[in-house]
Amino acid sequence: MRAFAGVDWAAEKADVCVQAPDGGVLAERAFAMSEAGIVELAEALISHGVSRVAIERPDGVLVERLLAAGLTVLAIHPNQVKAARPRFTAAGGKSDRFDAFVLCELARTDSHRFRVLAVDGDDTKALRALTRAREELVDARTALCNQLREQLLAFWPGATIVFADLNSPIALAFLERYPSPPDAHGLGPKRLQAFLDRHAYCGRQRPEVMLTRLRAAPTGHAGELEIDARRATVLGLIAALRPIVAQIRQLTSQIHGAVRAHPDGQIFLPLFRDHKTAICPATLIAELGDQRARYPTAAAMIADAGHSPVAVESGKRKVACFRRACDKRLRNAVATLADSTRHWHPWAHQIYTHARARGHNHQRAIRTLGAAWLRVLWRCWHNHTPYNPTRHGALTRQLARAG
């Protein structure tokens, strides 16, 4: 007898519902999210003859342990679980135990409609960990940098425009040495040049130009106590920013090595004009994974990347809406690919230009180009073949017409 299970996974416990093929409940209970609890959960599912387990999260420790136990795991999007709840109750109630029941019912009656999870290779999971960690650090850097900029604009606006990037190592070093107007009172061209030499500044701006920019900015009128308070705040934000900036650089270096060592690296890297580019191709590999069965068609890949619209039809009304339920990291990576290639790739430029000519705004034209690139990517990815412009039929035909 085959049985089915639904698991509603939370931080401290997992509610489990097990049903027989006829819908009879075989077991309902909660397991602690500890090592002993996970072991007990897997043993309970196996002892009941469970063949398929439905869960909302597609990754994590529990999913890996269920897969390692030989169970077939179905990933069901939270929106689908939410939409299925009214099938089983009219009151609109919700609980972890009830969600486990809903998941179990979906596994029993609609398992053919949901994706079966497959384990990615260790190199792919490592690349995913690196790219996601870097993304989170970049978000933290942006938030801290915005706070630093707001503090400087409140009492020393000129310090925000001396260097191009406020979060660059040279800008942080400058603000650490000159965190307030009184600290920079005696700063002249020679002293600034000496500072730049000590920090190996490689920019093209001369000290005189930097000082002119600094002194031409509006002058604040903060009092002595306020200046001291804001000076301390600036130094605190710099102390928080420095290690984050250093870790981003270290993770970026690791990603450069990991994406070139990955088996799929040579498929994605030729899509970018700059051979030093690594973050976007690494994100594409990490989010797509290495299991080709995950995307049996190009349309499935385009939908998961959020570059195809959602059709809403009712009677004579037919509307194409923006797709919100998707892998947002993958969508951003594909959008980056599309936005970069439209400037230099003739085929990409033509698709983008035609989309704008049809009245599409920039974002929609980028999604149109992203969907076109994903069709190319899907074929290269499934065939384990690097992108080769000479074998790109649409591109070669376009160049032949132009030539």
C-alpha positions, 0 to 999 in steps of 0.5 A, a space after each residue: 500500500 502506498 501512502 502520502 504525506 504532507 509536512 508543514 515545516 516551521 522553525 521549531 516543529 514540523 506538523 505531519 499528516 499521513 493518508 492512505 490512498 483512499 484518503 483515510 488519515 493514518 497519522 497526524 502529529 508534530 515532530 521537533 526540529 532537532 536531530 532526533 526529531 528529524 530522524 523520527 519523522 523520516 522513520 515514521 514516514 517510511 514505516 507508513 509506506 509513504 511514497 510522496 511527501 508534499 512540502 512548501 519549501 524546495 530546499 533546506 535541511 529537512 528536504 535534504 534529509 527526506 531525499 536522503 531517506 529515499 522519499 519522493 518530495 514534491 515542492 508546492 508553492 505557498 500560493 497553491 497551498 493558499 488557493 487549495 485551502 477553501 476546497 476543504 473548509 468554508 470557514 477560512 481557518 488556518 493552522 499548521 496542522 490543517 496546512 499539513 492536511 492540505 499538502 497531504 491531500 494535494 500529494 494524494 490527488 494532484 501529485 502529477 501536477 507538481 515538480 518532484 525535487 531532485 538534488 543538485 550537485 555539491 558544486 552547484 549548491 556551493 555556488 548558490 550559497 556564495 551568490 546568495 550570501 553575496 547578494 544579502 551582503 550587498 543589500 546590507 552594504 546598500 542600506 548602511 551606505 544610504 544611512 551614511 549618505 543621509 548623515 553626511 548630507 545633514 551636516 557635510 554634503 561635500 564629503 558625499 561627492 569627493 569620490 564616485 562611490 561612497 562605499 569604496 575603500 578609498 572613500 571610507 578611508 577618507 571619511 575615517 580620516 576626515 569624518 567632519 568639516 573641522 577634521 578637514 579644515 587644514 586639508 590642502 592639495 599636498 596633504 590630500 595627495 599624500 593621503 591618496 598615495 598612502 592608500 594607493 588611489 588609482 583614480 584619475 582625479 587630481 587633488 585640486 579638483 577634489 578639493 574644489 568639489 568638496 568646498 563648492 558644496 553647500 556648507 552646513 551650520 551644525 553646532 559643536 555638539 551636533 557635529 560631535 554626535 554626527 561625527 561619531 555616527 559617521 565613524 560607527 557606520 564606517 566601522 560597520 561598512 568596512 568588514 562588509 565591503 571586505 567580505 563582498 570582495 572576498 566572496 566575489 573572488 571565490 565566485 569567480 573561481 567557482 563559476 569557472 570550475 563549474 561544469 556549466 560555467 562554459 555554457 553561460 560565460 560566453 553570453 557576456 562580452 566582458 570575460 571577467 564577468 562572473 556574478 550574473 552567470 554564477 547566479 544563473 547557474 545557481 538558481 537554475 541548478 543542474 537537474 535538466 528535468 527541472 525545466 522540461 520545456 523552455 516555457 517552464 524556464 521562462 515562467 520560473 524566471 518571471 519573464 512570461 506574463 500571466 494570462 487572465 481571461 474572463 468572457 471577452 476580457 483578456 489581460 496579460 499581467 506581470 508574473 509575481 510568483 517566480 524565482 526573483 533572483 533568477 528573474 533579476 539575473 536574466 534581466 541583467 543579461 538582457 540589459 547588458 546584451 542589448 547594448 552590443 549584441 545585434 540580435 538582442 538589440 533588435 529584439 529590444 528595439 522592436 519591443 520598444 517600437 511596439 510601445 513597451 516600456 523599458 522593463 517590459 522590453 527587457 522581459 521580452 528580450 529575457 524570454 528570448 535569451 532563455 529560449 536560447 539558454 534552455 537549448 544550450 543548457 539541455 545540450 550541454 553546449 556553450 553559447 556559440 554566436 555562429 550557431 545562433 540561427 536568428 543572429 546569423 540570418 540577421 547579420 547575413 541580411 545586414 551584410 
